[in-house]
């Protein structure tokens, strides 16, 4: 098959949007709180489409009908799917709820409470993933205060070892400043295989999507890492104060994140 007749590799994006967000002190689903004029999850969805996604799958839970209703009026509503996570059992469990929508091609996985995401960052993540022929790729960031974030642990040669969540980290691991801002790309079949191998033997008793990377690496699969996320961009929203900070950043960017196509 020549390059001219080759079919492009399908790209899907799963957006995790099921959380209640109890610290937001509101009945709204966390991801539906507005940031610079639209729900924070819509910034993520728009960035995914601007980066080339063929479709977006929203994993919803709390306030599911409100989220469905909002996106029924989105310009790309025909390319938005929904998966229901009735019980909050972790990020790995959330992605597994979208299994029926996944398959061949590449899959981005993003969090709906990170509206500062840029389509350019996702394009870099995807390009690295495909150039390296990786089973899974994650974008990282190096920040001054890594408290609360999963840490990236590397081997002596600089290659990826694992992601360690804050609650499961040793003091030495907590001192690491390279963190996981939850920007992921997977080869579809490898994601599905890894999801089926997750367990919840950790401090939170949850199924961590982050464990898929170590599982794939241990099977000899290529896991790529790209330090591509500006420190400002990793701020996710868990409190009204963080929402106000994100809103101010988006307004400074002019409401588009400096990207065409409605990303961030």
N, C-alpha and C positions, 0 to 999 in steps of 0.2 A: 504494500500500500504506500503510495507516495504521500509526501507531506501535504500536497494539494488536496488529496482525497481523504486524509486521515480525519477521523471524528475527534472533536475536542473532548478532553477528559471532563466528565460531569463534575460540578462543584456544588455541594450542598453546605448549608450552615445550620448548625443546631445552636439555638440560643436558650440558655437556662433562665427561665422566668417564672418559676413556681413558688418562690419564697413569699412569706407573709410580711416580713420586715417589721417585727414587733417594735424595734427601736425607733421606727419612724413615727410612732404615736399617732397612727391614722388607720382608718379602715380600708384605705386604698391598698391594692397589691403594691408591694414595694416598687416594682419596675414601672408602675403606671404613674408614679409621682412625676410632675412636669419639671423639665430642666430646659431653660431657654426656649419655652414655648411649645414643647411637645414631650410626651412621656419618655423617660430616660431609655426605655427599651427600644423605642423607635429609632434613636440615634444608632443603636447597635445594628438593628435590622437594616437601616439605610446604608451603613458602612459595609455590611456584608454584601448587599446588592451592588454597591459601587465598586467593590473589589472583584466582582465577577460571578457571584453566586447565582446559580440557576434557580434555586429555591431556598427558602428559609423555613426551618421547622422550629416553632416556638414550643418549648416544654413548659406547660402552664399548670397551675394548681390553685392556690388561693386567688379568688376573684377571677376564675377562668372565663366566665361569661363576659366580664367587663373587657378582658384582653381580647377575646374573640370579636366582640362587638366593635372595638376600636379599629382593629386591623381589617375588618370587613370593608372599611372605607379607604384603605391604603391604596396608593396608585398601583402597587404590585400585589394586590390582594390575591389574584389568581395564582401567584407563585408562593404563597405563604400557607404552610401546613401547621397543624397543631397536634401535640401529644400531651396526654394528661398524666401528671404525676400526683396521684392521690395521697400518697404517704411520702414524707420527706426523709428519704433514707440515704442521702448523699448524692454527690455530683455524678458518680458512676451510675448509680441507679437512675438518676434523671435522664442521662443520655440513653440508657437502655430502654426507657419508655418510648423513645423515638425510633426504636429498632425497625419497625415496620416501614419507615420512610427512608431507611438507609440502604446502601448497597455499593455497587461498583462505582469507582471514581474517588474523589477526594472529599473529605468532610472537615470543615472548620467547626470548632466548638468554642463558643464565647459565652460570657455572662451578661445577662440583661441589665445588671446594675452598674455597668461600666460605660457610661455614655461618652466618655472622653476618647473612645476608640477612634482611630483614623483608618480610612480605607487604604492609605499608603502603607501603613504598618502591616495590614493584612496581606497586601500584595507582596510585600517583602517576605513575609512568612510563607506564603504559598509558593513563591518563586524559589526560595531556599529548599522547601520540601520537595519540589519536583526536580530541581537541579541535582539534589543529592540522592534521589531515588529512595527517600526515607519511608519507613513504615509510619513514623510519627515525628512531628516537629513541634517544638514549642518556642515561643518568643519570650525572652526574659528581659529583666531590667535590673540595673545596679543602683541601689538607693542608699541614702545615709542611714535611715532608720528602718530596718526590715521587720520590725515587730508586727506580728499578726500574719505575715505572708509565709507561704511555703518557700523553703530554701532550696536552691539548686546545688546539689552535691556533685562534684566532678572528680574524676580519677586523676592521678598524678600527671598523666599526659594531656589533661584538659578535656577529655571526652566526658560525656554525660554519664552519671551513675544513677541518680534517682532524685525525685522531689520528696522532701521531708516536710510534713506539715508542722506548724509551730508547736502544737501540743505533743507531738511525737518526737521532737528534736532534742538532741543532747545539747549541753552548753556549747560545745564546739560547733555544732551545726547551726545553732541560733546566732552565732557570731558571723556567719556568712552573710554577705550583703547582696549577692545575686539572688533575686527573688522571682517567683512565678506569678505573673499578673493574669494568668488564665486566658492566654491566647494560644489555641492549639490547632494543629492540622493533622489529620490521619488519612492513610490509605483506607478506603472503606472496609475491605474485608479484614484488614488487620485490627481495625477498631472493633468490629463485631466479635472477632475471636477473643480479643483481650477483655472485653466487657464480660464475656462468659466465664472468665477466670478470676474475677474480683472477689475478695472477701472483705469482711468488716472487722478484722482483728486490729483495731487501732484505738486510740484514746477516745474518739468520738463514737465508736461503734457504727461507723458509716461506710458505705461503698465509695471509695475515693476514685474519681477518674484519673487522678495523678498517678495512681499505682499502675496504670496500663503502660506507662513509659518504661518503668523498670522491668515489667513482665516481658515486654517486647524486646528490650535490650538483652535480657537474659536468654532469650530464645535465638539470639544472634541476628536480630533484625536491626536495621539502621535507625537510630534515633538522632535527629539533628536538633541543634540548639542555635538560635540566632538572638543576639542581644540587640533587639530592634525597638524596644518600647521606651520612649522618653519618660523619665521619672514622673513628670507631671501627669502623664496619661494613665498611670496605673490606679489612680484614686477611684475606688468604687464607693457606692453610697449605702451607708447603713444607718445614718442619723440625719435629722433635719439640718444640722450644721454642715455635714459633708455635702448634702444636696445644695445648700446655698453656695458652698465653695465651688462645686462643679458648675452650677448655673453661672457664676461670675466668670469662670474660665471660658465657658462656651460663648458668653456675650463678648468677651475680649477677642475671641476668634471671629467674631462677626456672625455667630450662629451657624456656621457651616464647618467649623474645624479646619478651615483652610483647604478643604478638599472639594472637588466637584462632585456632583451626583448625590448631594445630600448626606454625605458621610459626616460623621461626628459633628 
